[in-house]
């Protein structure tokens, strides 16, 4: 199973990851990129992906 979009509120899009984690994206395009990255990683043999951090460097700096 790969990541898939589970909710689109217009201002945010929620992606359900194979690990059960949910990732918030700011747009459908960004959400589709996350889904594609999830699929690519699984096809490369990474299997179950526990945690992926798709935040931008600026968002990571805000949290630090």
mmCIF file of the N, C-alpha and C atoms, coordinates in Angstrom:
data_MODEL
# 
_entry.id   MODEL 
# 
loop_
_atom_site.group_PDB 
_atom_site.id 
_atom_site.type_symbol 
_atom_site.label_atom_id 
_atom_site.label_alt_id 
_atom_site.label_comp_id 
_atom_site.label_asym_id 
_atom_site.label_entity_id 
_atom_site.label_seq_id 
_atom_site.pdbx_PDB_ins_code 
_atom_site.Cartn_x 
_atom_site.Cartn_y 
_atom_site.Cartn_z 
_atom_site.occupancy 
_atom_site.B_iso_or_equiv 
_atom_site.pdbx_formal_charge 
_atom_site.auth_seq_id 
_atom_site.auth_comp_id 
_atom_site.auth_asym_id 
_atom_site.auth_atom_id 
_atom_site.pdbx_PDB_model_num 
ATOM 1   N N  . UNK A 1 1  ? 0.841   -1.176 0.000  1.00 0.00 ? 1  UNK A N  1 
ATOM 2   C CA . UNK A 1 1  ? 0.000   0.000  0.000  1.00 0.00 ? 1  UNK A CA 1 
ATOM 3   C C  . UNK A 1 1  ? 0.888   1.241  0.000  1.00 0.00 ? 1  UNK A C  1 
ATOM 4   N N  . UNK A 1 2  ? 0.510   2.231  -0.780 1.00 0.00 ? 2  UNK A N  1 
ATOM 5   C CA . UNK A 1 2  ? 1.245   3.493  -0.796 1.00 0.00 ? 2  UNK A CA 1 
ATOM 6   C C  . UNK A 1 2  ? 0.411   4.562  -0.103 1.00 0.00 ? 2  UNK A C  1 
ATOM 7   N N  . UNK A 1 3  ? 1.010   5.736  0.050  1.00 0.00 ? 3  UNK A N  1 
ATOM 8   C CA . UNK A 1 3  ? 0.262   6.842  0.630  1.00 0.00 ? 3  UNK A CA 1 
ATOM 9   C C  . UNK A 1 3  ? -0.910  7.205  -0.271 1.00 0.00 ? 3  UNK A C  1 
ATOM 10  N N  . UNK A 1 4  ? -1.976  7.742  0.334  1.00 0.00 ? 4  UNK A N  1 
ATOM 11  C CA . UNK A 1 4  ? -3.122  8.166  -0.464 1.00 0.00 ? 4  UNK A CA 1 
ATOM 12  C C  . UNK A 1 4  ? -3.822  9.336  0.226  1.00 0.00 ? 4  UNK A C  1 
ATOM 13  N N  . UNK A 1 5  ? -4.470  10.173 -0.565 1.00 0.00 ? 5  UNK A N  1 
ATOM 14  C CA . UNK A 1 5  ? -5.174  11.340 -0.044 1.00 0.00 ? 5  UNK A CA 1 
ATOM 15  C C  . UNK A 1 5  ? -6.443  10.871 0.651  1.00 0.00 ? 5  UNK A C  1 
ATOM 16  N N  . UNK A 1 6  ? -6.638  11.344 1.896  1.00 0.00 ? 6  UNK A N  1 
ATOM 17  C CA . UNK A 1 6  ? -7.849  10.959 2.619  1.00 0.00 ? 6  UNK A CA 1 
ATOM 18  C C  . UNK A 1 6  ? -8.780  12.141 2.892  1.00 0.00 ? 6  UNK A C  1 
ATOM 19  N N  . UNK A 1 7  ? -8.232  13.390 2.781  1.00 0.00 ? 7  UNK A N  1 
ATOM 20  C CA . UNK A 1 7  ? -9.092  14.544 3.059  1.00 0.00 ? 7  UNK A CA 1 
ATOM 21  C C  . UNK A 1 7  ? -8.549  15.764 2.314  1.00 0.00 ? 7  UNK A C  1 
ATOM 22  N N  . UNK A 1 8  ? -9.457  16.551 1.743  1.00 0.00 ? 8  UNK A N  1 
ATOM 23  C CA . UNK A 1 8  ? -9.095  17.798 1.073  1.00 0.00 ? 8  UNK A CA 1 
ATOM 24  C C  . UNK A 1 8  ? -10.073 18.861 1.552  1.00 0.00 ? 8  UNK A C  1 
ATOM 25  N N  . UNK A 1 9  ? -9.586  19.793 2.379  1.00 0.00 ? 9  UNK A N  1 
ATOM 26  C CA . UNK A 1 9  ? -10.458 20.839 2.924  1.00 0.00 ? 9  UNK A CA 1 
ATOM 27  C C  . UNK A 1 9  ? -10.420 22.111 2.100  1.00 0.00 ? 9  UNK A C  1 
ATOM 28  N N  . UNK A 1 10 ? -9.604  22.136 1.059  1.00 0.00 ? 10 UNK A N  1 
ATOM 29  C CA . UNK A 1 10 ? -9.447  23.339 0.261  1.00 0.00 ? 10 UNK A CA 1 
ATOM 30  C C  . UNK A 1 10 ? -8.218  24.131 0.694  1.00 0.00 ? 10 UNK A C  1 
ATOM 31  N N  . UNK A 1 11 ? -7.956  24.172 2.001  1.00 0.00 ? 11 UNK A N  1 
ATOM 32  C CA . UNK A 1 11 ? -6.773  24.881 2.497  1.00 0.00 ? 11 UNK A CA 1 
ATOM 33  C C  . UNK A 1 11 ? -5.680  23.909 2.920  1.00 0.00 ? 11 UNK A C  1 
ATOM 34  N N  . UNK A 1 12 ? -6.035  22.649 3.085  1.00 0.00 ? 12 UNK A N  1 
ATOM 35  C CA . UNK A 1 12 ? -5.053  21.622 3.445  1.00 0.00 ? 12 UNK A CA 1 
ATOM 36  C C  . UNK A 1 12 ? -5.522  20.280 2.896  1.00 0.00 ? 12 UNK A C  1 
ATOM 37  N N  . UNK A 1 13 ? -4.537  19.438 2.608  1.00 0.00 ? 13 UNK A N  1 
ATOM 38  C CA . UNK A 1 13 ? -4.827  18.095 2.091  1.00 0.00 ? 13 UNK A CA 1 
ATOM 39  C C  . UNK A 1 13 ? -4.120  17.104 3.007  1.00 0.00 ? 13 UNK A C  1 
ATOM 40  N N  . UNK A 1 14 ? -4.841  16.095 3.469  1.00 0.00 ? 14 UNK A N  1 
ATOM 41  C CA . UNK A 1 14 ? -4.264  15.095 4.360  1.00 0.00 ? 14 UNK A CA 1 
ATOM 42  C C  . UNK A 1 14 ? -3.950  13.834 3.575  1.00 0.00 ? 14 UNK A C  1 
ATOM 43  N N  . UNK A 1 15 ? -2.708  13.340 3.751  1.00 0.00 ? 15 UNK A N  1 
ATOM 44  C CA . UNK A 1 15 ? -2.269  12.115 3.101  1.00 0.00 ? 15 UNK A CA 1 
ATOM 45  C C  . UNK A 1 15 ? -2.072  11.056 4.175  1.00 0.00 ? 15 UNK A C  1 
ATOM 46  N N  . UNK A 1 16 ? -2.680  9.890  3.983  1.00 0.00 ? 16 UNK A N  1 
ATOM 47  C CA . UNK A 1 16 ? -2.504  8.751  4.888  1.00 0.00 ? 16 UNK A CA 1 
ATOM 48  C C  . UNK A 1 16 ? -1.319  7.942  4.385  1.00 0.00 ? 16 UNK A C  1 
ATOM 49  N N  . UNK A 1 17 ? -0.279  7.818  5.221  1.00 0.00 ? 17 UNK A N  1 
ATOM 50  C CA . UNK A 1 17 ? 0.914   7.074  4.838  1.00 0.00 ? 17 UNK A CA 1 
ATOM 51  C C  . UNK A 1 17 ? 0.714   5.589  5.163  1.00 0.00 ? 17 UNK A C  1 
ATOM 52  N N  . UNK A 1 18 ? 1.485   4.711  4.523  1.00 0.00 ? 18 UNK A N  1 
ATOM 53  C CA . UNK A 1 18 ? 1.353   3.273  4.779  1.00 0.00 ? 18 UNK A CA 1 
ATOM 54  C C  . UNK A 1 18 ? 1.577   2.909  6.251  1.00 0.00 ? 18 UNK A C  1 
ATOM 55  N N  . UNK A 1 19 ? 2.367   3.713  6.963  1.00 0.00 ? 19 UNK A N  1 
ATOM 56  C CA . UNK A 1 19 ? 2.658   3.438  8.374  1.00 0.00 ? 19 UNK A CA 1 
ATOM 57  C C  . UNK A 1 19 ? 1.486   3.787  9.273  1.00 0.00 ? 19 UNK A C  1 
ATOM 58  N N  . UNK A 1 20 ? 0.495   4.502  8.726  1.00 0.00 ? 20 UNK A N  1 
ATOM 59  C CA . UNK A 1 20 ? -0.624  4.961  9.533  1.00 0.00 ? 20 UNK A CA 1 
ATOM 60  C C  . UNK A 1 20 ? -0.506  6.433  9.888  1.00 0.00 ? 20 UNK A C  1 
ATOM 61  N N  . UNK A 1 21 ? 0.692   7.010  9.712  1.00 0.00 ? 21 UNK A N  1 
ATOM 62  C CA . UNK A 1 21 ? 0.881   8.435  9.957  1.00 0.00 ? 21 UNK A CA 1 
ATOM 63  C C  . UNK A 1 21 ? 0.090   9.240  8.936  1.00 0.00 ? 21 UNK A C  1 
ATOM 64  N N  . UNK A 1 22 ? -0.323  10.439 9.345  1.00 0.00 ? 22 UNK A N  1 
ATOM 65  C CA . UNK A 1 22 ? -0.986  11.345 8.415  1.00 0.00 ? 22 UNK A CA 1 
ATOM 66  C C  . UNK A 1 22 ? -0.088  12.556 8.205  1.00 0.00 ? 22 UNK A C  1 
ATOM 67  N N  . UNK A 1 23 ? 0.057   12.968 6.963  1.00 0.00 ? 23 UNK A N  1 
ATOM 68  C CA . UNK A 1 23 ? 0.890   14.104 6.589  1.00 0.00 ? 23 UNK A CA 1 
ATOM 69  C C  . UNK A 1 23 ? -0.015  15.166 5.989  1.00 0.00 ? 23 UNK A C  1 
ATOM 70  N N  . UNK A 1 24 ? 0.128   16.408 6.470  1.00 0.00 ? 24 UNK A N  1 
ATOM 71  C CA . UNK A 1 24 ? -0.648  17.517 5.928  1.00 0.00 ? 24 UNK A CA 1 
ATOM 72  C C  . UNK A 1 24 ? 0.128   18.178 4.793  1.00 0.00 ? 24 UNK A C  1 
ATOM 73  N N  . UNK A 1 25 ? -0.536  18.408 3.691  1.00 0.00 ? 25 UNK A N  1 
ATOM 74  C CA . UNK A 1 25 ? 0.049   19.122 2.562  1.00 0.00 ? 25 UNK A CA 1 
ATOM 75  C C  . UNK A 1 25 ? -0.754  20.402 2.347  1.00 0.00 ? 25 UNK A C  1 
ATOM 76  N N  . UNK A 1 26 ? -0.127  21.382 1.726  1.00 0.00 ? 26 UNK A N  1 
ATOM 77  C CA . UNK A 1 26 ? -0.797  22.668 1.512  1.00 0.00 ? 26 UNK A CA 1 
ATOM 78  C C  . UNK A 1 26 ? -1.621  22.698 0.232  1.00 0.00 ? 26 UNK A C  1 
ATOM 79  N N  . UNK A 1 27 ? -1.398  21.728 -0.655 1.00 0.00 ? 27 UNK A N  1 
ATOM 80  C CA . UNK A 1 27 ? -2.139  21.696 -1.916 1.00 0.00 ? 27 UNK A CA 1 
ATOM 81  C C  . UNK A 1 27 ? -2.252  20.257 -2.403 1.00 0.00 ? 27 UNK A C  1 
ATOM 82  N N  . UNK A 1 28 ? -3.150  20.053 -3.342 1.00 0.00 ? 28 UNK A N  1 
ATOM 83  C CA . UNK A 1 28 ? -3.310  18.727 -3.926 1.00 0.00 ? 28 UNK A CA 1 
ATOM 84  C C  . UNK A 1 28 ? -2.028  18.324 -4.661 1.00 0.00 ? 28 UNK A C  1 
ATOM 85  N N  . UNK A 1 29 ? -1.388  19.294 -5.332 1.00 0.00 ? 29 UNK A N  1 
ATOM 86  C CA . UNK A 1 29 ? -0.136  18.997 -6.053 1.00 0.00 ? 29 UNK A CA 1 
ATOM 87  C C  . UNK A 1 29 ? 0.921   18.496 -5.073 1.00 0.00 ? 29 UNK A C  1 
ATOM 88  N N  . UNK A 1 30 ? 1.075   19.177 -3.938 1.00 0.00 ? 30 UNK A N  1 
ATOM 89  C CA . UNK A 1 30 ? 2.045   18.753 -2.933 1.00 0.00 ? 30 UNK A CA 1 
ATOM 90  C C  . UNK A 1 30 ? 1.672   17.367 -2.385 1.00 0.00 ? 30 UNK A C  1 
ATOM 91  N N  . UNK A 1 31 ? 0.386   17.125 -2.169 1.00 0.00 ? 31 UNK A N  1 
ATOM 92  C CA . UNK A 1 31 ? -0.070  15.829 -1.671 1.00 0.00 ? 31 UNK A CA 1 
ATOM 93  C C  . UNK A 1 31 ? 0.247   14.720 -2.669 1.00 0.00 ? 31 UNK A C  1 
ATOM 94  N N  . UNK A 1 32 ? 0.036   14.998 -3.952 1.00 0.00 ? 32 UNK A N  1 
ATOM 95  C CA . UNK A 1 32 ? 0.345   13.993 -4.973 1.00 0.00 ? 32 UNK A CA 1 
ATOM 96  C C  . UNK A 1 32 ? 1.845   13.714 -5.030 1.00 0.00 ? 32 UNK A C  1 
ATOM 97  N N  . UNK A 1 33 ? 2.671   14.745 -4.805 1.00 0.00 ? 33 UNK A N  1 
ATOM 98  C CA . UNK A 1 33 ? 4.122   14.538 -4.734 1.00 0.00 ? 33 UNK A CA 1 
ATOM 99  C C  . UNK A 1 33 ? 4.470   13.601 -3.581 1.00 0.00 ? 33 UNK A C  1 
ATOM 100 N N  . UNK A 1 34 ? 3.807   13.780 -2.442 1.00 0.00 ? 34 UNK A N  1 
ATOM 101 C CA . UNK A 1 34 ? 4.050   12.919 -1.279 1.00 0.00 ? 34 UNK A CA 1 
ATOM 102 C C  . UNK A 1 34 ? 3.658   11.481 -1.606 1.00 0.00 ? 34 UNK A C  1 
ATOM 103 N N  . UNK A 1 35 ? 2.502   11.306 -2.248 1.00 0.00 ? 35 UNK A N  1 
ATOM 104 C CA . UNK A 1 35 ? 2.044   9.971  -2.638 1.00 0.00 ? 35 UNK A CA 1 
ATOM 105 C C  . UNK A 1 35 ? 3.047   9.331  -3.597 1.00 0.00 ? 35 UNK A C  1 
ATOM 106 N N  . UNK A 1 36 ? 3.523   10.118 -4.568 1.00 0.00 ? 36 UNK A N  1 
ATOM 107 C CA . UNK A 1 36 ? 4.507   9.604  -5.535 1.00 0.00 ? 36 UNK A CA 1 
ATOM 108 C C  . UNK A 1 36 ? 5.802   9.201  -4.838 1.00 0.00 ? 36 UNK A C  1 
ATOM 109 N N  . UNK A 1 37 ? 6.264   10.010 -3.879 1.00 0.00 ? 37 UNK A N  1 
ATOM 110 C CA . UNK A 1 37 ? 7.487   9.674  -3.143 1.00 0.00 ? 37 UNK A CA 1 
ATOM 111 C C  . UNK A 1 37 ? 7.296   8.392  -2.340 1.00 0.00 ? 37 UNK A C  1 
ATOM 112 N N  . UNK A 1 38 ? 6.128   8.240  -1.745 1.00 0.00 ? 38 UNK A N  1 
ATOM 113 C CA . UNK A 1 38 ? 5.821   7.026  -0.989 1.00 0.00 ? 38 UNK A CA 1 
ATOM 114 C C  . UNK A 1 38 ? 5.879   5.806  -1.903 1.00 0.00 ? 38 UNK A C  1 
ATOM 115 N N  . UNK A 1 39 ? 5.279   5.930  -3.081 1.00 0.00 ? 39 UNK A N  1 
ATOM 116 C CA . UNK A 1 39 ? 5.261   4.823  -4.052 1.00 0.00 ? 39 UNK A CA 1 
ATOM 117 C C  . UNK A 1 39 ? 6.680   4.501  -4.520 1.00 0.00 ? 39 UNK A C  1 
ATOM 118 N N  . UNK A 1 40 ? 7.457   5.533  -4.812 1.00 0.00 ? 40 UNK A N  1 
ATOM 119 C CA . UNK A 1 40 ? 8.834   5.336  -5.283 1.00 0.00 ? 40 UNK A CA 1 
ATOM 120 C C  . UNK A 1 40 ? 9.679   4.621  -4.240 1.00 0.00 ? 40 UNK A C  1 
ATOM 121 N N  . UNK A 1 41 ? 9.555   5.030  -2.983 1.00 0.00 ? 41 UNK A N  1 
ATOM 122 C CA . UNK A 1 41 ? 10.338  4.403  -1.922 1.00 0.00 ? 41 UNK A CA 1 
ATOM 123 C C  . UNK A 1 41 ? 9.959   2.939  -1.747 1.00 0.00 ? 41 UNK A C  1 
ATOM 124 N N  . UNK A 1 42 ? 8.674   2.637  -1.852 1.00 0.00 ? 42 UNK A N  1 
ATOM 125 C CA . UNK A 1 42 ? 8.257   1.244  -1.721 1.00 0.00 ? 42 UNK A CA 1 
ATOM 126 C C  . UNK A 1 42 ? 8.755   0.417  -2.900 1.00 0.00 ? 42 UNK A C  1 
ATOM 127 N N  . UNK A 1 43 ? 8.735   0.984  -4.104 1.00 0.00 ? 43 UNK A N  1 
ATOM 128 C CA . UNK A 1 43 ? 9.207   0.249  -5.276 1.00 0.00 ? 43 UNK A CA 1 
ATOM 129 C C  . UNK A 1 43 ? 10.706  0.005  -5.210 1.00 0.00 ? 43 UNK A C  1 
ATOM 130 N N  . UNK A 1 44 ? 11.435  0.874  -4.504 1.00 0.00 ? 44 UNK A N  1 
ATOM 131 C CA . UNK A 1 44 ? 12.874  0.712  -4.363 1.00 0.00 ? 44 UNK A CA 1 
ATOM 132 C C  . UNK A 1 44 ? 13.234  -0.274 -3.258 1.00 0.00 ? 44 UNK A C  1 
ATOM 133 N N  . UNK A 1 45 ? 12.215  -0.861 -2.630 1.00 0.00 ? 45 UNK A N  1 
ATOM 134 C CA . UNK A 1 45 ? 12.474  -1.903 -1.648 1.00 0.00 ? 45 UNK A CA 1 
ATOM 135 C C  . UNK A 1 45 ? 12.502  -1.446 -0.207 1.00 0.00 ? 45 UNK A C  1 
ATOM 136 N N  . UNK A 1 46 ? 12.030  -0.233 0.061  1.00 0.00 ? 46 UNK A N  1 
ATOM 137 C CA . UNK A 1 46 ? 12.028  0.238  1.436  1.00 0.00 ? 46 UNK A CA 1 
ATOM 138 C C  . UNK A 1 46 ? 10.850  -0.311 2.230  1.00 0.00 ? 46 UNK A C  1 
ATOM 139 N N  . UNK A 1 47 ? 9.864   -0.888 1.540  1.00 0.00 ? 47 UNK A N  1 
ATOM 140 C CA . UNK A 1 47 ? 8.737   -1.520 2.213  1.00 0.00 ? 47 UNK A CA 1 
ATOM 141 C C  . UNK A 1 47 ? 7.947   -0.550 3.059  1.00 0.00 ? 47 UNK A C  1 
ATOM 142 N N  . UNK A 1 48 ? 7.618   -0.959 4.268  1.00 0.00 ? 48 UNK A N  1 
ATOM 143 C CA . UNK A 1 48 ? 6.842   -0.128 5.191  1.00 0.00 ? 48 UNK A CA 1 
ATOM 144 C C  . UNK A 1 48 ? 7.688   1.076  5.596  1.00 0.00 ? 48 UNK A C  1 
ATOM 145 N N  . UNK A 1 49 ? 7.153   2.247  5.381  1.00 0.00 ? 49 UNK A N  1 
ATOM 146 C CA . UNK A 1 49 ? 7.865   3.470  5.736  1.00 0.00 ? 49 UNK A CA 1 
ATOM 147 C C  . UNK A 1 49 ? 7.252   3.991  7.029  1.00 0.00 ? 49 UNK A C  1 
ATOM 148 N N  . UNK A 1 50 ? 8.041   4.014  8.086  1.00 0.00 ? 50 UNK A N  1 
ATOM 149 C CA . UNK A 1 50 ? 7.505   4.406  9.383  1.00 0.00 ? 50 UNK A CA 1 
ATOM 150 C C  . UNK A 1 50 ? 7.241   5.900  9.492  1.00 0.00 ? 50 UNK A C  1 
ATOM 151 N N  . UNK A 1 51 ? 8.204   6.718  9.167  1.00 0.00 ? 51 UNK A N  1 
ATOM 152 C CA . UNK A 1 51 ? 8.024   8.159  9.301  1.00 0.00 ? 51 UNK A CA 1 
ATOM 153 C C  . UNK A 1 51 ? 8.782   8.867  8.193  1.00 0.00 ? 51 UNK A C  1 
ATOM 154 N N  . UNK A 1 52 ? 8.087   9.695  7.484  1.00 0.00 ? 52 UNK A N  1 
ATOM 155 C CA . UNK A 1 52 ? 8.724   10.542 6.483  1.00 0.00 ? 52 UNK A CA 1 
ATOM 156 C C  . UNK A 1 52 ? 8.428   11.987 6.855  1.00 0.00 ? 52 UNK A C  1 
ATOM 157 N N  . UNK A 1 53 ? 9.421   12.845 6.759  1.00 0.00 ? 53 UNK A N  1 
ATOM 158 C CA . UNK A 1 53 ? 9.248   14.251 7.100  1.00 0.00 ? 53 UNK A CA 1 
ATOM 159 C C  . UNK A 1 53 ? 9.263   15.054 5.813  1.00 0.00 ? 53 UNK A C  1 
ATOM 160 N N  . UNK A 1 54 ? 8.092   15.521 5.377  1.00 0.00 ? 54 UNK A N  1 
ATOM 161 C CA . UNK A 1 54 ? 7.971   16.255 4.133  1.00 0.00 ? 54 UNK A CA 1 
ATOM 162 C C  . UNK A 1 54 ? 7.930   17.760 4.362  1.00 0.00 ? 54 UNK A C  1 
ATOM 163 N N  . UNK A 1 55 ? 8.241   18.206 5.599  1.00 0.00 ? 55 UNK A N  1 
ATOM 164 C CA . UNK A 1 55 ? 8.239   19.642 5.860  1.00 0.00 ? 55 UNK A CA 1 
ATOM 165 C C  . UNK A 1 55 ? 9.401   20.302 5.138  1.00 0.00 ? 55 UNK A C  1 
ATOM 166 N N  . UNK A 1 56 ? 9.190   21.553 4.781  1.00 0.00 ? 56 UNK A N  1 
ATOM 167 C CA . UNK A 1 56 ? 10.267  22.317 4.156  1.00 0.00 ? 56 UNK A CA 1 
ATOM 168 C C  . UNK A 1 56 ? 11.298  22.672 5.221  1.00 0.00 ? 56 UNK A C  1 
ATOM 169 N N  . UNK A 1 57 ? 12.460  23.101 4.788  1.00 0.00 ? 57 UNK A N  1 
ATOM 170 C CA . UNK A 1 57 ? 13.507  23.492 5.735  1.00 0.00 ? 57 UNK A CA 1 
ATOM 171 C C  . UNK A 1 57 ? 13.028  24.634 6.631  1.00 0.00 ? 57 UNK A C  1 
ATOM 172 N N  . UNK A 1 58 ? 12.260  25.576 6.072  1.00 0.00 ? 58 UNK A N  1 
ATOM 173 C CA . UNK A 1 58 ? 11.737  26.699 6.864  1.00 0.00 ? 58 UNK A CA 1 
ATOM 174 C C  . UNK A 1 58 ? 10.771  26.202 7.931  1.00 0.00 ? 58 UNK A C  1 
ATOM 175 N N  . UNK A 1 59 ? 9.910   25.241 7.585  1.00 0.00 ? 59 UNK A N  1 
ATOM 176 C CA . UNK A 1 59 ? 8.970   24.696 8.557  1.00 0.00 ? 59 UNK A CA 1 
ATOM 177 C C  . UNK A 1 59 ? 9.713   23.945 9.660  1.00 0.00 ? 59 UNK A C  1 
ATOM 178 N N  . UNK A 1 60 ? 10.762  23.215 9.295  1.00 0.00 ? 60 UNK A N  1 
ATOM 179 C CA . UNK A 1 60 ? 11.560  22.500 10.297 1.00 0.00 ? 60 UNK A CA 1 
ATOM 180 C C  . UNK A 1 60 ? 12.234  23.490 11.240 1.00 0.00 ? 60 UNK A C  1 
ATOM 181 N N  . UNK A 1 61 ? 12.728  24.605 10.686 1.00 0.00 ? 61 UNK A N  1 
ATOM 182 C CA . UNK A 1 61 ? 13.390  25.625 11.510 1.00 0.00 ? 61 UNK A CA 1 
ATOM 183 C C  . UNK A 1 61 ? 12.406  26.257 12.488 1.00 0.00 ? 61 UNK A C  1 
ATOM 184 N N  . UNK A 1 62 ? 11.157  26.449 12.057 1.00 0.00 ? 62 UNK A N  1 
ATOM 185 C CA . UNK A 1 62 ? 10.127  27.004 12.943 1.00 0.00 ? 62 UNK A CA 1 
ATOM 186 C C  . UNK A 1 62 ? 9.890   26.105 14.142 1.00 0.00 ? 62 UNK A C  1 
ATOM 187 N N  . UNK A 1 63 ? 9.945   24.802 13.941 1.00 0.00 ? 63 UNK A N  1 
ATOM 188 C CA . UNK A 1 63 ? 9.678   23.843 15.016 1.00 0.00 ? 63 UNK A CA 1 
ATOM 189 C C  . UNK A 1 63 ? 10.849  23.686 15.975 1.00 0.00 ? 63 UNK A C  1 
ATOM 190 N N  . UNK A 1 64 ? 12.044  24.045 15.515 1.00 0.00 ? 64 UNK A N  1 
ATOM 191 C CA . UNK A 1 64 ? 13.253  23.873 16.331 1.00 0.00 ? 64 UNK A CA 1 
ATOM 192 C C  . UNK A 1 64 ? 13.362  24.916 17.415 1.00 0.00 ? 64 UNK A C  1 
# 
